Amino acid sequence: MNSSVEQALDRARSDEARSVAQLGDLVRIRSLTGEEGPAQAHIEALLRSLGAEVTVAEPDIAGMFGRFPNVAQYPTHWQHDLILPYADLPTYEALQSSGLQSVLNYEGRPNVGWPLSRYRRRSIAAAEHARRYRDGRAAREVDARPFGAEIVDGAMYGRGTSDMKGGVAAALMALTYLGEAGVKLRGDVVFECVVNEEHAGNGTLDLVGRGFSADAAICLEPTSNTIAVSHPGGLYWRCDDSRRAALSRSTLERRAKEGVSAVENLPAVVAALLDLEHRYNVSREVYPGAPALFSLVMGKIAGGHYETVTAGEVVLTGGAYFAPELGDVVAIMQGFRDAIAAANVRESGFARASGSCSNSFTTTTRPCNARTSRLRARWAACSPGAAATARPIRAPSAATHAIS
């Protein structure tokens, strides 16, 4: 190890308080999805203080859909979460006709990037995002302010401290100490701090379209100091089951089923989705200790309006993450469709009648008494899996290891 690198490491160790202060400054800036602008301006100022030639640009929505039609997503905003679902893939034309461009846009939400050098040598990218997750549970557990950056027992509390302002600060301070020590790099370093990571990934996609690339990348997401060797794709899904509501006394009128509660079909739907998860996870071998190939989340159930009336509709929503080897997002969406269709066929007393595609995918079923039921799967903010590899790296120092 040459002397300049040793000097940079010495600076990082001796200036831990400086690194922690830098993270604290960033945590105190409110930067939820859709409101990343002030944090990005702060990052830009820090990079320029290092003498960087910084790229600051709002993502080009039309350009992304034109160049990457199978990957681009609708912009998202924390106050307007997942409000534009789609049946197959999102399109720029659908966004234009939705009337939602006033809230689903990138005005005042720029990406910030810095190619440290442009010598076409071997290169590595440090990739981070600027949005902060909405939940502040950890801060509440210690009665901390959500943007207070308070330190309790050696851990900093505040929204985004780990996911992922800690990663942003770690990359920034690494570049700072390397520069101050005069380290001459043997390759190129690309710094990226992007917007709209949550539910989209358009920030990174836009920088790719602008020519930001590298031979490898370190994504500084929190992973409990373990190394992830690939990046999952994800989707958000919704199932609606519509039935005929009836008062309790007429549910079994003259021994004939008059009212059918949508709640009664939920076990079949849940079983079908759990079976889908199981089949994906046993389809391929993985290395010891690897995460599941497919992870299903059933997040919310809502339905019905009164205790003595059968539920006319139940809505089940959730998410799923999937490994690249399982296929792209279109294939995973079809897997959901097939699982729901099979549940409809298996449902006691019902037989599948037809299927159609509209703004949301709809599978229609018809019960024996000709009362119509509808079960549909809707999608929002899907993103394809993208394979990546990573070499083991040293765990973050205490200066940036924080709790979200």
MOKAGI-V492960 format. One record per backbone hydrogen bond with DSSP energy under -0.5 kcal/mol. CO is the residue of the C=O (numbers start at 1). NH is the residue of the N-H. If there is no record, write none. Layout:
co | nh
CO | NH
CO | NH
This chain:
co | nh
2 | 6
3 | 7
4 | 8
5 | 9
6 | 10
7 | 11
8 | 12
9 | 13
10 | 14
11 | 15
13 | 16
15 | 19
16 | 20
17 | 21
18 | 22
19 | 23
20 | 24
21 | 25
22 | 26
23 | 27
24 | 28
26 | 29
28 | 30
31 | 132
32 | 35
33 | 78
36 | 40
37 | 41
38 | 42
39 | 43
40 | 44
41 | 45
42 | 46
43 | 47
44 | 48
45 | 49
46 | 50
47 | 50
47 | 52
48 | 51
52 | 54
54 | 56
55 | 113
57 | 111
59 | 61
60 | 64
61 | 65
62 | 66
63 | 67
64 | 68
68 | 71
68 | 72
77 | 80
80 | 77
80 | 83
86 | 379
91 | 95
92 | 96
93 | 97
94 | 98
95 | 98
95 | 99
95 | 100
96 | 99
100 | 103
100 | 104
103 | 105
106 | 109
109 | 59
111 | 57
112 | 193
113 | 55
114 | 116
114 | 191
122 | 188
123 | 215
123 | 216
124 | 190
125 | 127
125 | 218
126 | 192
127 | 220
128 | 194
132 | 33
136 | 140
137 | 141
138 | 142
139 | 142
139 | 144
140 | 143
145 | 148
146 | 159
150 | 152
150 | 157
152 | 155
155 | 152
156 | 403
157 | 149
157 | 150
158 | 161
160 | 165
160 | 166
161 | 166
162 | 164
162 | 167
163 | 133
164 | 168
165 | 169
166 | 170
167 | 171
168 | 172
169 | 173
170 | 174
171 | 175
172 | 176
173 | 177
174 | 178
175 | 179
176 | 180
177 | 181
178 | 183
179 | 182
183 | 185
188 | 124
189 | 116
190 | 126
191 | 114
192 | 128
193 | 112
194 | 130
195 | 203
196 | 201
196 | 202
197 | 200
201 | 205
202 | 206
203 | 207
204 | 208
205 | 209
206 | 210
207 | 212
208 | 211
211 | 213
216 | 125
217 | 219
218 | 127
218 | 220
219 | 221
223 | 226
226 | 228
231 | 386
233 | 322
234 | 383
235 | 320
236 | 380
237 | 318
238 | 378
239 | 316
240 | 376
241 | 314
242 | 374
243 | 245
244 | 260
246 | 310
247 | 250
248 | 251
250 | 253
251 | 258
251 | 259
252 | 254
252 | 255
253 | 256
256 | 253
256 | 258
259 | 261
261 | 264
262 | 265
263 | 266
265 | 268
265 | 269
266 | 270
267 | 271
268 | 272
269 | 273
270 | 274
271 | 275
272 | 276
273 | 277
274 | 278
275 | 279
276 | 280
277 | 281
278 | 282
280 | 283
287 | 290
293 | 323
295 | 321
297 | 299
297 | 319
300 | 317
302 | 315
306 | 309
308 | 248
311 | 262
312 | 243
313 | 304
314 | 241
315 | 302
316 | 239
317 | 299
317 | 300
318 | 237
319 | 297
320 | 235
321 | 295
322 | 233
323 | 326
324 | 327
328 | 332
329 | 333
330 | 334
331 | 335
332 | 336
333 | 337
334 | 338
335 | 339
336 | 340
337 | 341
338 | 342
339 | 343
340 | 344
341 | 345
342 | 346
343 | 347
347 | 350
349 | 368
351 | 366
354 | 364
356 | 362
360 | 358
361 | 377
362 | 356
362 | 364
363 | 375
364 | 353
364 | 354
365 | 373
366 | 351
367 | 370
371 | 367
373 | 365
374 | 242
375 | 363
376 | 240
377 | 361
378 | 238
379 | 86
380 | 236
383 | 234
386 | 231
397 | 400
397 | 401
400 | 402
